[in-house]
Amino acid sequence: MIEFRAIYENGVFRPTEPVELPEGCEVRIEAMVQDKPEVPSEHLRRIYALLSESFDTGDRNLAERHDEHQP
């Protein structure tokens, strides 16, 4: 028996570490919830809301300059 941790996202289980299994093999999973997902605090929700807003810089060539500060 192989035991590993995984996260359930979008209908699939995603292992949190490499799993030594042959590609395409069928497995039986017994799910045991380890901890509840954290609910973002009000402070983080406000930050996420700010980050999701668009900002007009007035610079129409911004996309062309996206790598400007890269080494």
WOFENQUI-V333988 format. One record per residue. N is the residue number from 1. PHI is phi in whole degrees, -180 to 180 (* if undefined). Layout:
BEGIN
N&PHI / N&PHI
END
This chain:
BEGIN
1&* / 2&-109 / 3&-114 / 4&-153 / 5&-93 / 6&-147 / 7&-117 / 8&-92 / 9&-139 / 10&50 / 11&84 / 12&-133 / 13&-92 / 14&-113 / 15&-61 / 16&-90 / 17&-150 / 18&-60 / 19&-121 / 20&-87 / 21&-136 / 22&-66 / 23&-59 / 24&82 / 25&-75 / 26&-93 / 27&-129 / 28&-111 / 29&-115 / 30&-110 / 31&-83 / 32&-130 / 33&-67 / 34&-85 / 35&-158 / 36&-79 / 37&-60 / 38&-71 / 39&-90 / 40&-60 / 41&-68 / 42&-59 / 43&-61 / 44&-66 / 45&-61 / 46&-66 / 47&-63 / 48&-60 / 49&-64 / 50&-64 / 51&-67 / 52&-84 / 53&-80 / 54&-88 / 55&-136 / 56&-91 / 57&-84 / 58&84 / 59&-90 / 60&-79 / 61&-104 / 62&-61 / 63&-63 / 64&-70 / 65&-104 / 66&-63 / 67&-100 / 68&-55 / 69&-100 / 70&-84 / 71&-67
END
